[in-house]
Amino acid sequence: MRPATLRPQRSLATAYLIWFLVGIFGGHRFYLGDRIGGRRYLLALGCGVGLPIVGLAVALLTRDVAGVTVGLVAWVVGLVVLLGVLCMAIVDAFRLPGLTRRANEGAIDPDQTTGPATTEPVPTELAPTSPATTEPPGSRPGR
C-alpha cells in the first residue's frame, strides 16, 4: 500500500488563471494533480499539430495526387483533433469547480503544519497499558 501524500489546498481562482493562460496544454489539469488528464491534453495537442505538419511534408515531397491526398487527409484530421482539444478546454472551464473540489478532498489545511487534519483514536489492543496491570510472562494470576 502506498503512503498517502499530503498536498496543499488548490485554489479555484488559480486553476482558472492557469486554464486561461495554458489551458490548451492541460496546465490546469497538472495544477490540480490530474497528470493523466494533463498528458491527454499534451498528446492530443501534439497529434493535432503534428499531423498537419506531416501531411504538408508528404504533399510537398511526393508531388503527386496520392501524396497530396494523404497530406490533405492528415491536415484535416489534425485540425479536427485541434478542434477537439479546444472543446475539451471549454468543457473543463465548466468542470473546474468540481475538479478543484475533488483535488482538495485529500489536501491538508495550509495553516496546519503538524500532520493530517483528523486524528483517529488508537485501538485498545494497541493502547499502552500501565505496568501495574501487566503480569510477567509465564506467571499465573492468583498465586
QUIBEL-V99355 format. One line per field, one symbol per residue. psi: psi as a letter, one per 40 degrees, with the letter a starting at -180 (. if undefined). Layout:
# QUIBEL-V99355
psi=???
This chain:
# QUIBEL-V99355
psi=hiihhhiiihhddddddddddfddeedddddeegddddddddddddddddddddddddddddfiddddddddddddddddddddddddddddddeddddddddedeiihdeheeaidihiihideeiiiiddehiiheiiie.
